[in-house]
Amino acid sequence: MELAPEFTTFVLIGLLAQLIKGALGMAYGVTSSGLLLGFGHTPAIASVATHIAEVFTSGASWASHVYHGNVKKRLLWRLVLPGVVGALLGASVLSYFSSATLKPWVSAYLLLMGVWILARVWRKQAPRPRVRGAISLGLGAGFLDALGGGGWGSLTTTQLIAQGVPERYAIGTVQAAEFFVAVAAAVVFIAVLGIGHWQIPLGLLVGSMIAAPFATYVLNVLPVPALTASVGSLTVLLSVWNFLR
């Protein structure tokens, strides 16, 4: 089959999103969904493409973090089970509402996610001795991630770190859980909507594979606060643009 002229754009979006995720441990879905919306795609198409690509990218991350011992198993399942339920609900809602109805709400949600990411640059919160509310966190993050096309890592990773979970285990456990959440959302989307726009997730996946080896290099070159601020600013600008449109 012949590739669409926009295929290169999808590859570049996947490349950028994977570089950001590899460096920060989050924001793959927020970045890719925001850019796809900016290029005129519907919230459903943006979310289904992002989650299909994330099945593969998060699967690789899951295997890597398990191998390196970065996953806390008890915390993992406290996030996975409600996260899958939330993703199923969010994907179902997104699949049955019109694009015109949902696009302003999804843009507003991504705008809040951008502000949330920016707040991470200067927010300093005293660690608490143990993780609380993991079940409600997983449920809410899974629902919003499927509905808005991203946000799982941004919501869960920042909350776990704020509660005193070391970054290594917070990022590793969240990325491992993301695989199950992405699978749940992708199954609903494919069952209801099909894969009529298969070149979008394929392009995202190709770009992600190209970027994966260089993500650590980006982290070493750019200071984390500067990179986080850049991602948050980009998300806010894209969301405002999409909302105004």
N, C-alpha and C positions, 0 to 999 in steps of 0.2 A: 504494500500500500504506500502511496505517496504521502510524504510528510507535509504538513501545512506550513506556509511561510512563517507563521508565528512560533513554530517549534523551537527555534533558537531562543526566542524570548522566554519560553517556558524553562529551557535549560538554564538560562542565566538567572531566572528567579530561584530555581532549585539550588543553583550554585551559591548564590548569596545567602539563602535561608540556611543552608547546611554550614556555611562558614560561621554564621552567627550562632547557630545551635552548638557547633563544636567548640566554639570559644566560650560561650556563656552557659551552655547546658540548657538552653530554653529558646523560645521565640521563633522556632521553625514555622509553626502554623500561623502565628501572628504575622510574620513577614510575608510568607507566600500567599496567604489569603488576602492580606491587605493589597499586595501588588496585583493579584488576579482581579480583585474588585476594581482596582484602579484602571485596569485594561478593559473593563466593561463586562466582565463575566458575572454571572449571578452568584448570590451567596451559596446556593446549593452546589453549583459546579465548582466553586472555589473550595468548599469544604470537602466534597467527595474526592477531588483531585489531591488535595493536601493529605487527606487521611489514607488514601491508597498508597501514596508515596511514603507516608510515615510508617506503614506496615513494614516496609523493607528497611528504611533507615533506622527506625526504633528497634527493629528486630536485631539488626547488627549491633546497635548500642547495648541492647539487653545482653547479648552473648558476651560482648567485650567487658561490660561491667561485672557480670557474674564471674567471668574468668579472673578478673583482677580483684575480686573480693570487695567490690564497692556497694553491694546490695544487702540491705538488712531485710531478711526474709519476712519477719513478723510484720514490719512496717509495710513491706511490699504488698502483702495480701490485704492489709487494712486499707490500702489505697486502691488496689486492683478491683476488688469486688464491688464497692460502691461506684468506682470510676466507670466500670463497664455498664452498670445500671444507668448512670447519668448519661453516658454516651449514647446508649440505646434510645433513651428518652429524647435527648437533644437532636439526634439524627432523625427520629420519627417526626418531631415538630418541624424541622427544617424541610423535610421531604414533602410535607402536606400543605405548606403555605406558599403563596405566590411570592415571586421575587420582589415585586413592587411593594408588598407589605413588609417583607423582612429586611430589605437592603438598608433602609435608614437605621433600623434597630441594630443590625450587625455592625454597621459603620460606627454607631455610637458605642457599642461594646468594645470594638477594637480601639477606639479613641481612649476609652477608660483603661484598656490594657497598656496603651502607650504611656499614659500618665503613671500607671502602676510601675512600669519598667523604669521610667525616669525617677520615680520616688526611691527606687532601690539605690540610686547613686549616693544620696545623702542620708537615707534612713539608717539610723543606728538604734537597734533595739536590744535591750538586755536579754541574753538567752535565758529561757526557762528550763527547769530541770528535766522535763519530759514532754513528749509530743502529746498534744490534746486535740481532739476534734478531727482526727485523721479520716474517720468515716464520712462526716459531713463535708470535709474538704474534698475528698475524692468524688463524692456524689455531685457537688456543685461544680467542681472543676471539669469533670467528665461531661456534664450537661452543657456547660458554656463552651467547652472546647469543640464539641460536635456542632453546636448551634452557630458558633461564630467562626469556625474554621481554625481555631487555635486558642492557646491560653493555658493548656494543661501544665506545661513546664513553668511558665511564668507565675501562675498562681500557687502551685504546690511547692516548687523549689524554694521560692522566697519565704513562704510560710514555715517550711521545715527548718530553714536556716535561722529564721527569726526565733524559733523555739529551741535553738541550741543544737540542732543536728549538724555535725560537721559537714562541710561542703562536699567532701568526697562521697559520703553516704547519701546526702540529700540528692545530689545530682544523679548518682548511680541508681538509687532506688526509684526515683521519679522517672528516669528514662527507661528503666526496665518495665515499670508499670505502664508507661505510655504505649508499649507494644500492644498490650491487651485492649487498652482503650481505643487505639487506632483500628484494630481488627473489628471490634464491636461496631464502631461507627461505619467503617467501610462495608461491612456485611449488610447493614440496613440500607445504606445508600445504593449499593449495587442491586439489592433485591427490589427496591422501589423505583430507582431512577435508571438503572442499567449503567453501561459504560459507553455512552454515545460520544463522549469527548475524551477518548482514551489517550490522545496525544498529549493532553495536559499533564496527567500524572506520570506518563512516560518521560516527558521532558523534565519534570521536576526530579524524577528519580535519576536520570542521566546526569543532570547538574549536581545532584547530591553526591553521586559516586565520584565525580570529578573533584569536588571540593573537599571530600572527607580527609584525604591525606594532608591537606594544607591548613586545616582548622587549627591545629596546635600551633602552627607557625604564626597565624594571625594573633592568637592569644599571647604569644611571646613578644610580638612586635608592638601591638597596641595595648596600652593600659586598660585593664578591665573597666574602670569607671568611665573612661572616654568611649569605649566601645558600647557599653550599656547606654550611655547618654545618646549616642548616635542612633542606636536601634530604637530607643524610646521616641526620639524626635522624628525619625522617619515614620514610625507607626502613627504618631499624632498627625503629622502632615498628610499622610495618605488617608487617614480616617476623616479628617476635615474635608479633604477634596472629595472623597466618595460621598460623604454626607451632604455636601452642598450640591453635588450632581443629582 
